Amino acid sequence: MSDQPIKVIVDSREMRSPVPKALDRLGADLSFSTLEVGDYVVSDRCAFERKAIDDFMNSWLIEKKLFSQIGDLAKSYERPILIIEGGNPKYAGRNVHPNAIQGLMNTIAVSFRVPILYSDTPADTANIIMMIGKREQTEEKKPVSLHGKRSHLNPNEQREYIVSAVNDIGPLTARALLKHFGSIRAVFTADKEELMRVPKVGDVTADRIIELIGGKYERAHNINAE
């Protein structure tokens, strides 16, 4: 068995969740990137979409983007996996008939051919990712690489995607910023005091936005001119 740590590529928008910290405690070799498809990648054929129950239900019922996310995952990776964190959505307390939720789960598993795994906590999610990553990298000797492009993003989803690509900003914070300011331009031209009026935006996040937008672009010297 190799003594090399298990590599996990993490979507930068997952940095606010407890899962990367749990992976770090388990000894994972983490790298962060803005992933177009999936939340965690452990090989060139295996990626995970992680959904807490509320996020899962909102993606399905309100944002209407669950099927495009699952479809992109299934098209991009040979072994896609959906992890639903916090238990079975049938018992999530939403005013949705359990049969409708079960029908949705059947569609994901059968029509999209994406297995569904359940975890109780972020620590459980991290354990699942590590166990499968170990199988992929140590037993199957699979390299770790990214695949896939997002599809079917409507204009509002594109705006959320652009804002959430900033480090320390997750999807919920991106939506809060856009709702407060009304446009990407207004978000990125606001001063620190204005930014911190938005729920979920603290001192660090505001500084990160200002640093990114106002900082000078330094092109690496070893990059050949195109």
Protein Blocks (a to p, Z undefined) as FASTA:
>chain_A
ZZbdcdddddfklmmpmklmmmmmnopacdddddfedjbdcbfkbccddddfklmmmmmm
mnopmmmmmmmmmmmpmbdcdddehiafklnopacdfklmmmmmmmmmmmnopacdddfb
fklmmmmmmmmmmmmmmmnopacddedjdehiafklmmmmmmmmpghiafklmmmmmmmn
opaklmmmccfklmmmpghiafklmmmmmmmmmpccdddfklccZZ
